[in-house]
């Protein structure tokens, strides 16, 4: 999930009662909610280094535990040092900070697991990826639920109100402009819900909802998130069933069998799912709608799987370090050779069908590897390295 959502979870958790465990617990909860993303430091090595390490050890069970224990110790030791300098007793309570940190840090890998980017919870012992596939990586409905609760409970000064106003303006701009560019079916519905929620929050603020209900607002927000997730998980179950039915009909036309299948959420539309199906020979991507008369699949695309024994350019491309990193990450990798006639630069275009197609510029989700002209001697390889490299990366 995005770091705004993680931060809002930390703030809501603190307002739900964790802030009472110790002075400084609110700040700690916000930091703990984002702590696993400390792997952003790997960007120093470039985007491929970041792809290799992101959602790695810091998002694993072991890494999360270490981070959850380290943050309270830093807070406690820092407070002890300040207390000694100012000749006072330490204010923070280590036990309270530990409880808050463990609970909130655990929310980060849990939330990241829910989307289709996935994570590797059993590092360093296993590098297998696991995917929840039922929450889109950026979810404006979570912003509404969590942000609304935080706004009501923390807007106690003009400065705080000003910060929330600026954030609301920024997010409103994104909600109004981005869904249309991303091809959302009915962006007007999302925009209308967003505006109505903002109006409702302003009315609740004027009526003194925070003074009346206090921490129960935060608790209600957390319960509402759980209900929302449960609804999305149920829709994902229906989408997987429908995707499997459609996939069987598709692959039967080519005499193939399904080896892997996924139904993945789309931006702000719980009734539309992006589906990818793999067979022994090809990978298919299509859009699936669960909504009424518009149900069914659309935008079916088929990509041949890359067999290095028949494609020396692909074999050569897989020697590139970036390609190895990419395939360690990719869930549904496909490859396309461009310029095989040797009249132009020969490229092997790799892509992960979760996000894009070969030849589309999508950052680290695609890669173009220059290779020698296919007529040159490149050697042969055994059965598809693309399959072998990706075999151990599959999760639930």
C-alpha positions, 0 to 999 in steps of 0.5 A: 500500500502507499505510505499515506495509507500506512501512516493513517493506519498508524495514526488511527491505531494510536487514537484507538487507544494505543496513545495512552500506553506511553508518551510519544506513542502516537509518533511511534505508531506512525513511524512503526506503520511505515518502518518496513519501507525503510528498504527505500534506502536501496534506491541508492543502488538504482531502481533495479537494486530497489526492485531486488530488495523492496518488500524483502527482509524488512517486510518478512516476519523476522524483519518486522519483529526486529523493526518492531523491537528496535523503534521503541528502544530508540525512543526509550534510549533517546528519552533517557538521554534527554532526561539526563541532560535536563535532569528529569525522570524518563517520560516514555514507558518502554513496555507501552511502546513495545506493545504499540510498536509490535501491533502497528508494525504488523499492519504493514506487511499484512496490508502489503500482502493484500495487493498483487505486488505481494511480499516474501514473509519467510525471508531469509529462509524462503524467497517465495512470494505471496499475494492476497490479490484483493486490494488495489495498491492505492485505494481511495476508499481507505483514504476516506475511512482512515483519513476521515477518522484521523481528521475528526480526532486530530483537528484541534488547532488552526495549524492542524486544520490547515494541514488537513485542508491541504491534504484534502485538496491534494487528494481531491485533485488526484481523485478527480483527475487520475481515475479518468486517465487510468480508464476507470469505468465510472469515475463520476461515481468515485468523485461523487462519493468522495465529495459526499464523504468530505461534506459529511466529515465537515458536518461531523466536525462542526457537530463536535463528533470527536468530543462526543465519541472520541476513540470510538471513531477510530475503533469504528474506522478499523472495524469498517476497514475489516468489513471492507476488506472482507467484502473485497475478499468475497468479490475476489473469490467470485472473480476467481471462479468466473476467471477460471471458467473463462480461462478454461474456455480460452485455453481449450481453444488452443489445446492448452492447460492452465498452470497458474491464474490470478484475478487482481483488483483495479483502481476504485472498482471492486466489480472489475478485475484484471485476470492473467492466465498462464499455460505451458505455452502462453500467457493470457490477460483479460478484464473481467466484470462482475457488474450486472449486464456488463459481466464477462471478459474483455480486452483478451490478449495472448502472449507466447511464453519464451522458450530459450531453447528455441530463442537464442536472443532470449537466452542471451538477454537472461544473462543480463543482471537486470533481467535476472532481478526482473524475473526474480520479481515477475509473477507472470513474465513474458518476452518479445524479440524485436528487430530479429531481422538485424536491420535495427537494434535487436531487443528482448522486451520483458514484461510482467503481465500483472502491470504491463505488456512487452514494449510498454515503458512501466519502470521496473515492470518492464525491461528492454535488453539489447542483444546481438543479432540472432544470426550470431552464435549464442549457444543453446539452453535447456528447457525454458529458463523463464519458467525455471526462474519463476517457478519458486516465486509463486505464492498463494 
